[in-house]
């Protein structure tokens, strides 16, 4: 059987012989059946040979993706917007600066058309990645769709390094969202890297977004999944609604104000929480502390055992050590260097009364309450408030 194929002038023969050669379209090692021109050493995977010259991709509805024999750039190669690896041979291209390997374009097309059965060969129905780098490489690996770590979820994986959570492969193509009632939001590639309307962050990679093209309204996958209202123990009388912080209310937990952002808010009580603060993890395990810290919602303020400053509504407790601390203080470094002292200084949750002659902070010259956390050098009688020792100077 002979066939004429884009990118080669001679007829190609179908071969079931296994030969060690690279596909002239994708650059990867071919496997039978292949299409080949033995005379020229030209080989194609069957799937690469059958790749259409143009794809109308549901994740990029505005323009078709056109198959080019090489990236259409003066600089030559370009990164694939799916797997991040370099494209040097055939590439699906859109003038929106979207470029994909053949395999990545077809893989994503199967996802868009919900042909997940065709992806089983690439799926690892497991929470682990088999890599030479082991756990460290696993911790770095992120899902193309939501850019969250792969750890803890089943996912699909290609040899090229592209990974996608199974749940992200099964995302609905269209959603109605309460923050944008005018039109439905469509799942698509973030080719132009639009900022998310909820968190305002512009992604470093293209990934998926839910998008309304007429209104240029974009939501990250993770932000689109946020519940429109929540009930928390720290404010039991009313639910907290996801809404724009038009009054610039400070967060009741961290006391900071995020301008022009969405928050969880009770407007009648002027009670506002940042999304990150309202979504605090139930447990935090830090390598600097031998026990886990557990989230403890409160309706009253407290004094943080790690830094000695006031906290509100959400604390983390270590039951074994009888500690109650801010979320941000869970990750305080045990040892730091400060310009005011020539030795490293160590964090302590409290100090015995006889350890120091002088309890004044060497940075701000006010008294340190040694019943709460501080940084000190016992050899030199040097002590400082946690806030003073860790404050970044402009």
Secondary structure, 3 states (H helix, E strand, C coil): CEECCCCCCCCEEEECCCCCCECCCCCCECCCCEEEECCCCEEEEHHHHCCCCEECCCCCCCCCEEEECCCCCCCCCEECCCCCCEECCCEEEECCCEEECHHHHHHHHHHHCCCHHHHHHHEECCCCCCCCCHHHHHHHCECCCCCCECCCCCEEECCCCCEEEHHHHCCCCEEEECCEEEEEEEEEECCCCCECCCCCCECCCCCEEEEECCCCEEEEHHHHCCCCEEEECCEEEEEEEEEECCCCCCCCCCCCCCCCCEEEEECCCCEEEEHHHHCCCCEECCCCCCCCEEEEEEEEEEECCCCCCEEEEEEEEECCCCEEECCHHHHCCCEECCCCCCCCEEEECCCCHHHCCCCECCCCCCECCCCCCEEEECCCCEEECHHHHHCCCC
